[in-house]
Amino acid sequence: MEELAQKQAKEKKVSPKSETRKIEVSHPVEGAGAPTHPVKIKVEHLNGWFGEKQALFDINMDVLEKEVTAIIGPSGCGKSTLIRCFNRMHETVPSARHTGDILLEKKSIFAANMDPVEVRRRIGMVFQKPTPFPTLSLYDNVVVGLRLNGVRDKKRLDEVVESSLKKAALWEEVKDSLHRPGAALSGGQQQRLCIARALAIDLEVLLMDEPCSALDPISTSKIEELIHELRQNYTIIIVTHNMQQAARVSQKTAFMLNGKLIEFNPTEKVFTNPDNKLTEDYITGRFG
């Protein structure tokens, strides 16, 4: 029996299947024995619909604090619908509904005493296409959320603008032109401005829905570097079609297909030794 087990282990190690994976993981999850971050968001039996069409099926996952979680899968698999549920944007669609629960630090975001505006203050989102307010200055773009909440103190607003733009790695590029309109920036700069706007309101979780799909490679690289820096203080969930990007920036990766969570594991495992054959087929290009 021992000889048979050794033989099977050897065959598994050199299986042709493992040789077909070409994606390298630049930032694998910390090894065994490393401290585990607490759960920031817990998804429990989440189902979602648009009218009669079901888009999400019994999703269960734990998103850990101060980690980057990537969500991958082919178009139409439910990735964007899932993250829109995380800050209650899904329910803004008239025909949308859900069952199940999402807990933010053990408290349901759907609780009767949980204001959706408060949820979106704590869980912000950056979209596929940069969305600065085109008629507002860079300065006003950053502090628009604070002003809507009644903050008028000039000194505090100045401090928040500088701090947020520094966190978004944009301060040195725009500090001498803060009163230019947001639309005057390049696409990559606009996306970082949107990140600064989200960070200005005491954000805890940053959702990123295809944040680099409309950007050039240099801008994409800057956003990815920024993601690594922001992970020190924020929990980040990124939807991406770019599997190489998922491998570069995330510690955990979720693979979705047809509204179902097929696999959710450390990124290194997903891209080198996935548990599910469907995951293997997707990352090796057999479909999608």
Order of alpha helices (4+ residues) and beta strands (2+ residues): alpha-alpha-beta-beta-beta-alpha-beta-beta-alpha-beta-alpha-alpha-alpha-alpha-beta-alpha-beta-alpha-beta-beta-alpha-alpha
